[in-house]
Amino acid sequence: MPLFGNSFSPKKTPPRKWASLSNLHLLDRSTREVELGLEYGTPTMNLTGQSLKFENGHWVSESGTFLGDRRELQRLRKRNQQLEEENNLLRLKVDILLDMLSETTAESHLLEKELEELKQQSRRKK
């Protein structure tokens, strides 16, 4: 009995099955090409009873016309316009505030510089 012999020998794992759990290998070539091929078609979705498809970077109704309520569409456009105007006004206000802040900061630096010069002049006179 060797002193440092086979005191630790892990069990060997059983070999894996070669068959995949997927049944795609059982399909014939034409079915696999339809299911897994490169022709995906256009993406479509259904929202609130309206079917939409994705074409040229935009979602378009499959019937070609907007089926929603025209008043709702006009209300949304009006609200969008109001929000854009409000956004522009807020941007203008921010620009004005930044200008006021920079002007005040410049004046503060000038006053500090003047104060330092006056302190130095008073020290020289003593």
C-alpha positions in Angstrom: 0.0 0.0 0.0 1.7 3.1 -1.2 2.0 6.1 1.1 0.9 8.7 -1.5 -1.0 6.3 -3.8 -4.4 6.5 -5.3 -6.1 7.9 -2.3 -8.0 10.4 -4.4 -9.5 9.2 -7.7 -12.6 11.0 -9.0 -15.3 9.1 -10.8 -15.3 9.4 -14.5 -18.3 11.2 -16.1 -20.4 9.2 -18.5 -20.0 10.1 -22.2 -22.6 12.7 -23.5 -25.2 11.8 -26.0 -24.5 13.1 -29.4 -28.1 13.8 -30.4 -29.3 17.3 -29.7 -32.4 17.8 -27.6 -33.8 19.9 -30.5 -35.9 18.2 -33.2 -34.8 20.5 -35.9 -32.5 17.9 -37.4 -35.5 15.8 -38.1 -37.1 18.4 -40.5 -36.6 18.1 -44.2 -34.6 20.7 -46.1 -37.5 22.9 -47.4 -39.1 23.1 -44.0 -35.8 24.0 -42.3 -35.2 26.7 -45.0 -38.7 28.2 -44.3 -38.2 28.1 -40.5 -34.6 29.1 -40.2 -33.8 30.7 -43.6 -32.8 34.3 -44.3 -36.2 35.4 -45.5 -37.8 36.8 -42.4 -40.5 38.9 -44.0 -41.6 42.2 -42.6 -42.2 42.5 -38.9 -45.8 43.0 -38.0 -47.7 43.8 -34.8 -51.2 44.4 -33.6 -52.0 47.4 -31.4 -55.5 48.2 -30.3 -57.0 46.3 -33.1 -54.9 48.0 -35.8 -52.4 45.8 -37.6 -49.0 47.6 -38.3 -46.0 46.5 -40.4 -42.5 47.9 -40.5 -41.4 49.3 -43.9 -38.6 51.6 -44.8 -37.8 52.5 -41.1 -41.4 53.4 -40.2 -44.4 51.6 -38.8 -47.2 51.7 -41.4 -50.8 50.5 -41.1 -51.3 47.4 -43.2 -54.5 48.8 -44.7 -52.5 51.9 -45.7 -54.8 54.4 -43.9 -54.9 55.6 -40.3 -57.9 53.9 -38.6 -57.7 56.0 -35.4 -59.9 58.9 -34.4 -59.1 62.0 -36.3 -60.0 64.2 -33.4 -57.5 62.3 -31.2 -54.8 62.8 -33.9 -55.5 66.5 -34.1 -55.4 66.8 -30.3 -52.1 65.0 -30.2 -50.6 67.2 -32.9 -51.8 70.3 -31.1 -50.3 69.1 -27.8 -47.1 68.3 -29.6 -46.9 71.8 -31.0 -47.6 73.3 -27.5 -44.8 71.2 -26.0 -42.4 72.2 -28.7 -43.1 75.9 -28.1 -42.8 75.4 -24.4 -39.5 73.6 -24.9 -38.2 76.5 -27.1 -39.2 79.0 -24.5 -37.4 77.1 -21.7 -34.3 76.9 -23.8 -34.4 80.6 -24.3 -34.8 81.2 -20.6 -31.8 79.0 -19.8 -29.7 80.9 -22.3 -30.7 84.2 -20.8 -29.9 82.9 -17.3 -26.5 81.6 -18.4 -25.7 85.1 -19.9 -26.8 86.8 -16.6 -24.7 84.4 -14.6 -21.6 84.9 -16.7 -22.0 88.7 -16.5 -22.4 88.6 -12.8 -19.4 86.4 -12.4 -17.3 88.7 -14.6 -18.4 91.7 -12.5 -17.5 89.8 -9.3 -14.0 89.1 -10.5 -13.5 92.7 -11.4 -14.6 93.9 -8.0 -12.4 91.3 -6.3 -9.4 92.5 -8.4 -10.2 96.2 -7.5 -10.5 95.3 -3.8 -7.1 93.5 -3.9 -5.5 96.6 -5.6 -7.0 98.9 -2.9 -5.7 96.7 -0.1 -2.2 96.8 -1.7 -2.3 100.6 -2.0 -3.3 101.0 1.6 -0.5 98.8 2.8 2.0 100.8 0.8 0.9 104.1 2.4 1.4 102.8 5.9 
